[in-house]
Amino acid sequence: MRGLRKEAAGRYSRSGIHMIKVVVAGAAGKMGREVMRAVWKAEDTELVGAVDPFAEGTDIGALMETGETGIAVRSRLNGLLDELKPDVLIDFTTPESVYKNVCAALERGVRPVVGTTGMTAGQLDDIREMASGRRIGCIVAPNFAIGAVLMMKFASEACKYFPHVEIIELHHDKKIDAPSGTAVKTAEVINQSRGRFRQGKTAELEKLAGVRGGKFDDGLRIHSVRLPGLMAHQEVIFGGLGQTLTIRHDSISRESFMPGVLLAVRKVMELEEMVYGLENIIFNNCGASDG
């Protein structure tokens, strides 16, 4: 009966399985539109609502380019959550909005799946405590592309043999935060794997302030590029005696993130805590909650 649901906005799955009811925040953005398409097409998810103050009243079908659905975008999240009581909130909004959105969801027993980056360590700690206290699943992932998760996994292995490393992340010019959440997460993973190692012992003279990039813990440098024409890209460059090793991932389409988003939507229903990073879903079978 999947076709019926798509055509008439019904509430049934083909085999009678439970449909995960989803609300998308940031619906009018490019990621929001792609997420809505993925949720709309999936066999076990139901797109019941969308929030975006810049598209209030717009039928979500116009954003997804699927035809009219009868579901209008709303401007306020709290009222929509109270009314619809969804299972999951997917958030692809802004660093200014995401924290309050996640808190609003957790307070109502709604499970957040968060792709928005830019939250502080303190905010993540608050969310972790709130999710655990309420025994509600929450997944925060700097990157939902499976290839990006593998890039971080490979980097965590390579740094054991090549401890000297720098990260270059490249994104479209509309991305607000820098460095990207993926770059920060990669740096965290590397520092955890390479142990006590202080990089960059040689004194440096920057003739142009910041030209060497931002310095992460233990001297690891991160460089951010923002240009039109880019999507989401990252290089992890390792240097050793007489050789270098580069691990690179490129997302050339926002579709690359959708398998990871849908995986997170399904897995978050099984959790009773916050999980930070998709790798903890893929490699650890939800066995870790800390980034």
TORDREN-600101 format. One line per 2 residues: number of its first residue (from 0); for each residue x, y, z of N, C-alpha, C. Coordinates in steps of 0.1 Angstrom, whole numbers, plus 5000, padded with zeros to 4 digits. Layout:
NUM	X:Y:Z:X:Y:Z:X:Y:Z | ... $
//
This chain:
0	5008:4988:5000:5000:5000:5000:5009:5013:5000 | 5021:5011:4997:5030:5022:4997:5026:5033:4987 $
2	5021:5028:4975:5017:5037:4965:5005:5046:4970 | 4996:5039:4977:4985:5047:4983:4990:5058:4992 $
4	4999:5055:5001:5004:5065:5010:5010:5077:5002 | 5018:5074:4992:5024:5085:4984:5014:5093:4977 $
6	5003:5087:4972:4994:5094:4964:4983:5101:4972 | 4979:5095:4983:4968:5100:4990:4972:5105:5004 $
8	4985:5105:5007:4990:5108:5021:4983:5100:5032 | 4982:5087:5029:4976:5078:5039:4986:5075:5050 $
10	4983:5066:5059:4991:5063:5070:4994:5049:5072 | 4997:5042:5060:4999:5028:5061:5011:5023:5054 $
12	5017:5012:5059:5029:5006:5052:5024:4995:5043 | 5032:4990:5034:5028:4980:5025:5025:4967:5033 $
14	5033:4964:5043:5031:4951:5050:5025:4952:5064 | 5020:4964:5067:5014:4966:5080:5024:4969:5091 $
16	5037:4971:5088:5047:4974:5098:5045:4988:5104 | 5051:4991:5115:5050:5004:5121:5057:5014:5113 $
18	5051:5025:5110:5057:5036:5102:5063:5046:5112 | 5075:5049:5110:5082:5059:5119:5077:5073:5114 $
20	5070:5080:5123:5065:5093:5119:5076:5104:5121 | 5078:5111:5110:5090:5121:5110:5085:5135:5107 $
22	5091:5144:5115:5090:5159:5112:5104:5164:5108 | 5105:5172:5098:5118:5177:5093:5118:5192:5096 $
24	5129:5197:5103:5131:5211:5106:5142:5216:5096 | 5139:5228:5091:5148:5233:5080:5144:5228:5066 $
26	5131:5226:5065:5125:5220:5053:5128:5227:5040 | 5129:5240:5040:5131:5247:5028:5146:5248:5023 $
28	5155:5244:5032:5169:5243:5028:5172:5232:5018 | 5183:5232:5012:5187:5222:5002:5188:5208:5009 $
30	5194:5208:5021:5194:5195:5028:5180:5191:5032 | 5173:5200:5037:5159:5197:5042:5150:5191:5031 $
32	5151:5197:5019:5143:5191:5008:5148:5177:5004 | 5161:5175:5004:5166:5161:5001:5161:5151:5012 $
34	5162:5156:5024:5158:5147:5035:5143:5143:5034 | 5135:5153:5031:5120:5151:5029:5118:5141:5018 $
36	5125:5142:5007:5123:5133:4996:5127:5118:5000 | 5138:5117:5008:5142:5104:5012:5132:5098:5022 $
38	5127:5106:5031:5117:5101:5041:5104:5097:5034 | 5100:5105:5024:5088:5103:5017:5088:5090:5009 $
40	5100:5087:5004:5101:5075:4995:5104:5062:5003 | 5109:5063:5015:5113:5051:5022:5101:5043:5026 $
42	5102:5030:5027:5091:5021:5030:5086:5021:5044 | 5094:5025:5054:5091:5024:5068:5090:5038:5075 $
44	5090:5049:5067:5090:5062:5074:5078:5070:5068 | 5072:5078:5076:5061:5087:5071:5064:5101:5074 $
46	5065:5109:5064:5067:5124:5066:5054:5131:5070 | 5053:5134:5083:5040:5139:5088:5040:5155:5089 $
48	5051:5161:5089:5052:5175:5090:5065:5181:5087 | 5066:5194:5085:5078:5201:5082:5078:5215:5088 $
50	5089:5220:5092:5090:5234:5098:5101:5242:5091 | 5098:5254:5088:5107:5263:5082:5101:5277:5082 $
52	5106:5287:5089:5099:5300:5089:5100:5307:5076 | 5108:5303:5067:5110:5309:5054:5100:5303:5043 $
54	5093:5293:5047:5084:5287:5037:5070:5284:5043 | 5066:5291:5053:5054:5289:5060:5042:5288:5050 $
56	5034:5278:5051:5022:5277:5043:5024:5269:5030 | 5037:5267:5026:5040:5260:5014:5037:5246:5015 $
58	5031:5240:5005:5029:5225:5005:5043:5218:5003 | 5045:5208:5012:5059:5202:5011:5061:5196:4997 $
60	5051:5192:4990:5053:5187:4977:5059:5196:4968 | 5057:5209:4970:5064:5219:4961:5078:5220:4964 $
62	5082:5217:4977:5097:5217:4980:5103:5204:4975 | 5096:5193:4976:5101:5180:4971:5100:5178:4956 $
64	5092:5187:4950:5089:5185:4935:5082:5172:4932 | 5073:5168:4941:5065:5156:4939:5051:5158:4937 $
66	5046:5170:4936:5032:5173:4935:5026:5176:4949 | 5014:5181:4949:5007:5185:4962:5005:5173:4971 $
68	5007:5175:4984:5006:5165:4994:4995:5168:5004 | 4991:5180:5005:4982:5184:5016:4988:5187:5029 $
70	5002:5186:5030:5009:5189:5042:5016:5203:5040 | 5013:5213:5048:5018:5226:5047:5030:5228:5057 $
72	5040:5235:5053:5051:5238:5061:5047:5248:5072 | 5051:5245:5084:5047:5254:5095:5060:5262:5100 $
74	5057:5273:5107:5068:5282:5111:5073:5279:5125 | 5065:5273:5133:5069:5271:5147:5069:5256:5151 $
76	5081:5252:5156:5083:5237:5159:5075:5232:5171 | 5075:5239:5182:5069:5234:5194:5054:5230:5192 $
78	5047:5239:5186:5032:5236:5184:5030:5224:5175 | 5039:5223:5165:5038:5212:5156:5041:5198:5163 $
80	5051:5198:5171:5054:5186:5178:5043:5182:5188 | 5037:5192:5195:5026:5190:5204:5014:5184:5196 $
82	5012:5189:5184:5000:5185:5177:5002:5171:5170 | 5013:5169:5164:5015:5157:5156:5021:5145:5164 $
84	5028:5148:5175:5035:5138:5183:5042:5128:5174 | 5052:5133:5167:5060:5124:5158:5069:5115:5166 $
86	5075:5105:5160:5085:5097:5166:5099:5103:5165 | 5102:5110:5154:5115:5115:5152:5115:5129:5146 $
88	5124:5138:5151:5126:5151:5145:5140:5150:5138 | 5140:5153:5125:5153:5154:5118:5156:5169:5116 $
90	5167:5173:5121:5171:5188:5121:5183:5191:5112 | 5180:5199:5102:5190:5204:5093:5187:5219:5092 $
92	5190:5226:5103:5186:5241:5104:5199:5249:5104 | 5201:5256:5115:5213:5265:5116:5219:5263:5130 $
94	5232:5267:5132:5238:5266:5145:5230:5274:5156 | 5223:5285:5151:5215:5293:5161:5202:5287:5165 $
96	5197:5277:5158:5184:5272:5160:5184:5257:5166 | 5195:5250:5163:5195:5235:5165:5193:5232:5179 $
98	5200:5238:5188:5200:5234:5202:5186:5235:5208 | 5180:5246:5206:5166:5248:5212:5157:5238:5205 $
100	5159:5235:5192:5150:5225:5186:5152:5211:5192 | 5164:5207:5194:5167:5194:5200:5161:5193:5214 $
102	5163:5204:5222:5157:5204:5236:5142:5203:5235 | 5136:5210:5226:5121:5210:5225:5116:5196:5222 $
104	5124:5189:5213:5120:5175:5209:5121:5166:5221 | 5133:5166:5228:5135:5157:5239:5125:5159:5250 $
106	5122:5172:5253:5112:5175:5263:5098:5169:5260 | 5095:5166:5247:5083:5160:5243:5083:5146:5240 $
108	5095:5139:5243:5096:5125:5240:5099:5122:5225 | 5103:5132:5217:5105:5130:5203:5120:5128:5202 $
110	5124:5118:5193:5138:5114:5192:5145:5123:5181 | 5155:5131:5184:5161:5139:5174:5172:5131:5166 $
112	5173:5134:5153:5184:5130:5145:5189:5143:5139 | 5201:5146:5142:5206:5160:5140:5218:5160:5131 $
114	5217:5167:5119:5228:5169:5110:5234:5183:5110 | 5227:5192:5118:5232:5206:5119:5245:5206:5127 $
116	5255:5213:5122:5267:5214:5130:5268:5228:5136 | 5278:5229:5145:5280:5242:5151:5276:5243:5166 $
118	5271:5232:5172:5267:5233:5186:5280:5232:5194 | 5280:5239:5206:5292:5239:5215:5293:5226:5222 $
120	5304:5223:5228:5306:5212:5237:5297:5212:5248 | 5294:5223:5254:5285:5224:5265:5271:5221:5261 $
122	5267:5225:5249:5253:5222:5244:5252:5207:5242 | 5262:5201:5236:5262:5186:5234:5261:5179:5247 $
124	5268:5184:5257:5268:5178:5271:5253:5179:5277 | 5247:5190:5275:5233:5192:5279:5224:5182:5273 $
126	5225:5181:5260:5217:5172:5252:5219:5157:5257 | 5232:5154:5259:5235:5140:5263:5229:5137:5277 $
128	5230:5147:5286:5224:5145:5299:5208:5144:5298 | 5202:5153:5290:5188:5153:5289:5183:5140:5282 $
130	5190:5135:5272:5185:5123:5265:5187:5111:5275 | 5198:5110:5282:5200:5099:5291:5190:5099:5303 $
132	5187:5111:5308:5178:5113:5319:5164:5109:5315 | 5160:5111:5303:5147:5108:5298:5146:5094:5291 $
134	5158:5088:5290:5159:5075:5283:5153:5076:5269 | 5157:5087:5262:5152:5089:5248:5164:5089:5239 $
136	5163:5082:5228:5174:5082:5218:5176:5095:5211 | 5188:5098:5208:5192:5110:5200:5205:5107:5193 $
138	5205:5111:5180:5218:5109:5172:5222:5122:5167 | 5234:5126:5170:5240:5138:5164:5252:5134:5156 $
140	5251:5137:5143:5262:5133:5134:5267:5144:5125 | 5280:5147:5127:5286:5158:5118:5285:5155:5103 $
142	5284:5142:5100:5284:5138:5086:5276:5125:5084 | 5266:5125:5076:5258:5113:5074:5262:5105:5062 $
144	5273:5109:5055:5278:5101:5043:5286:5090:5048 | 5282:5078:5044:5289:5066:5048:5304:5066:5044 $
146	5307:5072:5033:5321:5074:5029:5329:5083:5038 | 5323:5093:5043:5329:5102:5052:5332:5095:5066 $
148	5323:5086:5070:5325:5079:5082:5337:5069:5080 | 5338:5063:5068:5349:5054:5065:5362:5062:5064 $
150	5362:5074:5059:5374:5083:5059:5379:5085:5073 | 5370:5088:5083:5374:5090:5096:5380:5077:5102 $
152	5374:5065:5099:5378:5053:5104:5392:5050:5099 | 5395:5052:5086:5408:5049:5080:5418:5059:5086 $
154	5414:5071:5088:5423:5081:5094:5427:5077:5108 | 5418:5071:5116:5421:5067:5129:5432:5056:5129 $
156	5432:5048:5119:5442:5037:5118:5455:5043:5112 | 5454:5052:5102:5467:5057:5096:5475:5065:5106 $
158	5469:5072:5115:5476:5081:5124:5485:5074:5134 | 5482:5061:5135:5491:5053:5144:5505:5051:5138 $
160	5506:5052:5125:5518:5050:5118:5523:5064:5112 | 5514:5073:5110:5518:5086:5104:5512:5097:5114 $
162	5518:5099:5125:5512:5108:5135:5511:5123:5131 | 5520:5127:5121:5519:5141:5116:5508:5142:5106 $
164	5498:5151:5108:5487:5151:5100:5480:5165:5100 | 5475:5169:5088:5467:5181:5087:5454:5178:5080 $
166	5444:5186:5082:5431:5184:5076:5427:5196:5068 | 5422:5193:5056:5417:5204:5047:5402:5200:5044 $
168	5393:5209:5049:5379:5207:5045:5374:5218:5036 | 5366:5214:5026:5362:5223:5016:5347:5222:5014 $
170	5340:5233:5015:5325:5234:5014:5320:5245:5006 | 5308:5245:5003:5301:5256:4995:5302:5269:5003 $
172	5301:5280:4996:5302:5293:5003:5291:5297:5012 | 5280:5289:5012:5269:5292:5021:5270:5286:5035 $
174	5280:5277:5036:5282:5271:5050:5287:5281:5060 | 5280:5282:5071:5282:5292:5081:5294:5289:5090 $
176	5294:5277:5096:5304:5274:5106:5317:5269:5099 | 5328:5272:5106:5341:5267:5102:5350:5265:5114 $
178	5357:5254:5116:5358:5243:5106:5345:5235:5107 | 5343:5226:5097:5331:5218:5096:5331:5208:5108 $
180	5319:5204:5111:5318:5194:5122:5325:5181:5118 | 5326:5177:5106:5333:5166:5101:5348:5167:5104 $
182	5354:5179:5101:5368:5181:5104:5371:5180:5119 | 5362:5186:5127:5364:5186:5141:5364:5171:5146 $
184	5354:5164:5142:5352:5150:5146:5364:5142:5141 | 5369:5144:5129:5381:5137:5124:5393:5140:5133 $
186	5395:5152:5137:5406:5156:5145:5405:5149:5159 | 5393:5148:5164:5391:5142:5177:5394:5127:5176 $
188	5390:5121:5165:5393:5106:5163:5408:5104:5162 | 5414:5113:5155:5429:5111:5153:5436:5113:5166 $
190	5433:5123:5174:5439:5125:5187:5437:5113:5197 | 5425:5107:5196:5422:5096:5204:5431:5084:5200 $
192	5433:5082:5187:5440:5070:5182:5456:5071:5183 | 5461:5083:5181:5476:5084:5180:5482:5086:5193 $
194	5474:5087:5204:5480:5088:5217:5486:5102:5220 | 5495:5102:5230:5502:5114:5234:5512:5118:5223 $
196	5509:5128:5215:5518:5132:5205:5516:5147:5202 | 5527:5154:5204:5527:5169:5202:5532:5172:5188 $
198	5523:5177:5179:5527:5180:5165:5531:5195:5164 | 5540:5198:5155:5544:5211:5152:5554:5217:5162 $
200	5564:5210:5165:5574:5215:5175:5582:5227:5170 | 5584:5227:5157:5593:5238:5151:5585:5251:5152 $
202	5593:5262:5156:5587:5275:5156:5583:5280:5143 | 5572:5286:5142:5567:5291:5129:5565:5306:5129 $
204	5566:5312:5117:5564:5327:5116:5553:5328:5105 | 5542:5332:5109:5531:5335:5100:5532:5349:5095 $
206	5535:5350:5082:5535:5364:5076:5521:5369:5074 | 5512:5361:5073:5498:5365:5072:5490:5357:5083 $
208	5484:5364:5092:5477:5358:5104:5467:5347:5099 | 5468:5336:5105:5459:5325:5102:5462:5317:5090 $
210	5473:5320:5083:5476:5313:5070:5479:5298:5073 | 5483:5294:5085:5485:5280:5088:5473:5273:5093 $
212	5462:5279:5092:5449:5273:5096:5447:5273:5111 | 5436:5267:5116:5433:5267:5130:5440:5255:5137 $
214	5445:5258:5149:5453:5247:5156:5443:5240:5166 | 5442:5227:5163:5434:5218:5172:5443:5213:5184 $
216	5438:5205:5192:5445:5200:5203:5458:5193:5198 | 5469:5194:5205:5481:5187:5202:5487:5191:5189 $
218	5484:5204:5184:5490:5210:5173:5485:5206:5159 | 5475:5197:5159:5469:5194:5146:5462:5206:5139 $
220	5465:5208:5127:5460:5220:5120:5448:5216:5111 | 5438:5225:5111:5426:5223:5102:5425:5236:5094 $
222	5423:5234:5081:5422:5245:5071:5408:5244:5065 | 5401:5255:5064:5387:5256:5059:5387:5264:5046 $
224	5380:5258:5036:5379:5265:5023:5364:5266:5020 | 5360:5278:5016:5346:5281:5013:5345:5287:4999 $
226	5339:5280:4989:5339:5285:4975:5326:5280:4969 | 5320:5288:4960:5309:5283:4952:5314:5272:4942 $
228	5305:5263:4940:5309:5251:4931:5313:5239:4939 | 5316:5241:4952:5319:5230:4961:5307:5224:4967 $
230	5307:5212:4972:5296:5206:4980:5302:5204:4994 | 5307:5192:4996:5313:5188:5009:5325:5179:5006 $
232	5337:5183:5010:5349:5176:5007:5359:5177:5018 | 5367:5166:5020:5377:5167:5030:5389:5158:5027 $
234	5401:5164:5029:5413:5157:5028:5420:5156:5042 | 5425:5144:5045:5433:5142:5056:5447:5138:5051 $
236	5457:5147:5053:5470:5145:5047:5480:5141:5058 | 5486:5129:5057:5496:5124:5066:5510:5126:5060 $
238	5520:5130:5068:5534:5131:5064:5543:5122:5072 | 5552:5115:5065:5561:5106:5071:5575:5108:5064 $
240	5584:5100:5069:5598:5101:5063:5598:5097:5048 | 5599:5107:5039:5600:5104:5025:5587:5100:5019 $
242	5576:5102:5025:5563:5099:5019:5552:5106:5025 | 5541:5107:5018:5528:5112:5023:5517:5103:5020 $
244	5506:5104:5028:5494:5096:5025:5482:5105:5026 | 5473:5105:5016:5462:5114:5016:5449:5105:5015 $
246	5440:5107:5025:5427:5101:5025:5417:5112:5022 | 5409:5110:5011:5400:5121:5007:5386:5115:5005 $
248	5376:5123:5009:5362:5120:5006:5355:5132:5000 | 5347:5129:4990:5339:5139:4982:5325:5135:4982 $
250	5316:5144:4987:5302:5144:4985:5299:5153:4973 | 5295:5148:4962:5292:5156:4950:5277:5158:4949 $
252	5269:5152:4957:5254:5154:4957:5249:5152:4971 | 5239:5159:4975:5233:5157:4988:5226:5143:4990 $
254	5224:5136:4979:5219:5123:4980:5228:5114:4988 | 5241:5117:4988:5251:5109:4995:5248:5108:5010 $
256	5241:5117:5015:5239:5117:5030:5226:5109:5033 | 5218:5106:5024:5204:5101:5027:5205:5086:5033 $
258	5213:5077:5028:5213:5064:5034:5217:5065:5049 | 5226:5074:5052:5230:5075:5066:5219:5082:5074 $
260	5212:5091:5069:5200:5097:5076:5190:5087:5079 | 5186:5079:5069:5176:5069:5071:5180:5058:5081 $
262	5193:5055:5080:5198:5045:5090:5197:5051:5104 | 5200:5064:5106:5199:5070:5119:5185:5071:5124 $
264	5175:5074:5115:5161:5074:5119:5157:5061:5124 | 5161:5050:5118:5157:5037:5123:5164:5033:5136 $
266	5177:5036:5137:5185:5032:5149:5181:5040:5161 | 5177:5053:5159:5174:5061:5170:5162:5056:5178 $
268	5153:5049:5171:5142:5043:5178:5146:5032:5188 | 5158:5027:5187:5162:5016:5196:5171:5022:5208 $
270	5174:5035:5208:5183:5040:5217:5176:5046:5229 | 5184:5047:5240:5179:5054:5252:5190:5065:5257 $
272	5198:5069:5248:5208:5079:5251:5212:5086:5238 | 5221:5096:5240:5226:5103:5228:5238:5096:5222 $
274	5239:5094:5209:5250:5089:5202:5256:5100:5193 | 5269:5103:5195:5275:5113:5187:5284:5107:5176 $
276	5281:5108:5164:5289:5103:5153:5282:5090:5147 | 5281:5090:5134:5274:5079:5128:5283:5066:5129 $
278	5296:5068:5131:5305:5056:5132:5301:5048:5144 | 5295:5054:5154:5291:5046:5166:5279:5037:5163 $
280	5272:5041:5153:5261:5033:5148:5266:5022:5139 | 5275:5025:5130:5279:5016:5120:5289:5005:5125 $
282	5299:5010:5133:5310:5001:5137:5308:4995:5151 | 5302:5003:5159:5301:4998:5173:5287:4993:5177 $
284	5278:4992:5167:5264:4988:5170:5258:4995:5182 | 5259:5009:5181:5253:5018:5191:5260:5016:5204 $
286	5273:5012:5205:5279:5009:5218:5286:5021:5224 | 5285:5033:5218:5292:5044:5224:5284:5056:5222 $
288	5284:5065:5232:5276:5077:5232:5284:5089:5232 | 5297:5088:5233:5306:5100:5234:5314:5102:5221 $
290	5316:5115:5218:5324:5118:5206:5338:5119:5209 $
//
